[in-house]
Amino acid sequence: MNLIEGSHTLGNVRRDFPEWHLGRSPYVFWGLDVDFPAIRAQVARAAAHLDGYLLDGYGRQPHVTLDLCGFPCPSVGRADEFSPAMLEHQCTALRAACVSAFEIEVGGLSSFSSAPFLSVVDRGGHIAAVRDCLALGGDARLLGDYVPHVTVGLYGGAWPAHEIGARLASFSAGAGIRCLIERISLLAYQPTEIGGPLTCLANFSLDSGEMRWFRELS
């Protein structure tokens, strides 16, 4: 699967984006924490295979983005903000849905226009069930056609799509890596740093319905 649109990839640049974050921090989203040794190794192999094409310094741990929350605030004033009440609404929906632990498979190398990724297979449709719970007012905040994936890095230039496609096709992925998903995570990053590391704020246990906090949401 190759989702590169147009004749070239989209190059990313390492800079602050104050026009987006407006001094707000952190940016928060829901995801699957798949920072397991086998997946870390596969991401590293894929990044090495694409050496020379990727933006330097990508430091995010392996994860599958489920949906976006935004910038936390006591009450919502902008479309990219979310409140404790919105978070509680999501947790209530998750508990009511009773989605149990499930298995996914992380596999081959593919690409969006801006970033290469490892594909994710969820044969039971559990990711879709979880995302339904996270959608506020029936609408997901993550716009566009949703494709579950594990990002490998970000392209550092506008490379010819045919050239990238050939490099992707020559990657030997091997057997898919199976992962048991027992929780979903509330993750955050500093918006001033592109591709910077993630911080886990809390984990929601699919079996118990409990939210375990590690850091305050501020």
N, C-alpha and C positions, 0 to 999 in steps of 0.2 A: 504494500500500500504506500503510494507516494502522493502526498497532499501539497506538493509545491505548486503554487499558482504562478503562471507566467514563465518567462524564459530564464529568470534568475532568482536566486534566493534573496531574502531581505537581510541586509547587513545590520547588526546591532552595534551601538556605540556605548562606550563606558563614560557616562556622565550623570550628573544629578538631573532630576526632572522636576524642578520646583513648580512648574506650571501644572503638574498633575497632583503632587502630594500636598502642595500649599503649606508645607511645614508640618503636616500631620504625620504621625507614626505611632505604632507600626501598621502595616497592611496585613490583614488577617484573612485566612481562607480555610475551608474544610478540605482534608485530604486523607489518603491512605499512606501511612508511614511504612514504606517497604525498604527501609535502610538495613537490609540483610546482607551478610557477606557475599552470597552468590550474586545478588543483584548489583551490589557495589562493584564487584569484579566485572560483571557484564557491561556496566556503564563505562568503566575504565577502559575495557577492551574496545568498545564502540568509539569512545572519544579518541583513543590512540589511532584507530582506523581512519578517523577523520582529521587527523593532525594537519594543521595548516589552514583548515577551514573554519575553525571555531574561535570565538572570542576568548581571550585569555582570562583566567581567574574565575571561571564558573564554579561556585562552591556550594550549590544546593544539594542537600542529601536526596537520595532516590525517594520519590513520592509520586502518588497519583492524585492530581487535583480533582476534587469532586464538585465544588462550587465556591464562589467568592462570597466573602462577607463584606470586607471593605475596611474603612478606618473606624475604630470604635469611638463612640461618643455617648453621653447620657441620653440624648434625644437626637433623632435624625433631622439634619438640616439640609443635607445634600444626598444625591442619588448614590454616591459611593461611600456612604456611612452606614453604620448599623449600631443598634442599641442592645442593652441587656435584655430588653423585652423581646426583641427579634430572635436573639439567641435562645431564650427560654422557649419560644414558640417552636423552634427547630427541634430542640431536645424533646419536647412533649410529643411532637409528631414522630420522632424516632422511636420513642418508647411505645407509642400506640401501634406502630407498624410491626413491632416484634421481629425485626430482621435479625436472624441468627448469624453466627460466624459462617464464613464462606471462603471458598478457594478461588484464586485467580491464577492466571498463568502469564508470565512475562516472557516475551519472545523476541522476534526478529527486529531488525533495524529499519526504520522508515523515517519520514520527514514531513514537517510542515514547511512553509516558506521561510519561517524565521528560525526554526530549530529542529534538529534531528531527535528522534525518540525511539525507545523500545516499545513495541506494541504490547497491549494488555488484552487478554481474553477472559471474559467473565461469562461462562456458558449458562450460569443459572440466572442471569439478569439481576443479581443482587445490587450491583452498583447503581443501576437505574432505580431500584426500589429505594435505596438510600437517598439518591438525588431528589426523588419526589418529595421526600420528607424535608429536605433542606430548602426547597423552592418556596420562597415567601410570596404569598398571594398567588400561588400557582405558577410563578415565573422564576426560572433560574437566573441568577445574576451573571453566570458565565455564558456570554452570548455566543451565537454561532452553533454550528453542528458539533455536538460533543463527541470527542474521541478519547477514550481513556488511554493514558500513555505515561511513560516514565521519561522525562526529558534527559537527554544526554549532555546538552550544552546549547549555546546560542551561536549562530553563524556570525562571523566577524567581517563578512564582506558580501557583496552581491556576486555570488558565484554562478556560473552557467548551470542551469537546472539539469541538463543532460550529463554534465560532468559529475555532479553530486549524485544523480541517479545511478550512474555506473559504479561509483564508489560504494553506495549503499548496497547495490546488488552483489558486490563482491565480498560482503561481510559474511563470515561463517558464524551464524548465531548458535548452532547446536540445538539441543533439546530445550523446550520451554522450561522456565523455572517456576515451579509451583509455590504459591505463598498462601498460608492460612491467614485470613483477615478476621481478627477478633475484636477490633476496635477501629473507630475512625478518630482522626486527630484534628484539633484546632491548631493550625500552624500560622506562624507570622514571620515577616521579614522586614528589614529596614528599606523603605522605598527609595532612599538616596543611593543605594548600592545595587546596581544591576547584577543579577545572578548571585547575590550574597547568600550566606547560610540561613537556614531556617531554624526557628525556635519553636519547640512544642509547648503550647500554652496549656493544653488539656487533652485528655483522651476520654472518649465516650465508649463505654463497654457495650458491645452489641448484646451480650448475654444478660448482663445485670441491669443495663439501662442507667448505670451510674456514670457521672461526669467527675473525673479525677483531675483536679487542677494542679499545675506545677508553677505557674506564674500568674500574677494578677493581670486581668484584661484592662489595660489603661491606654 
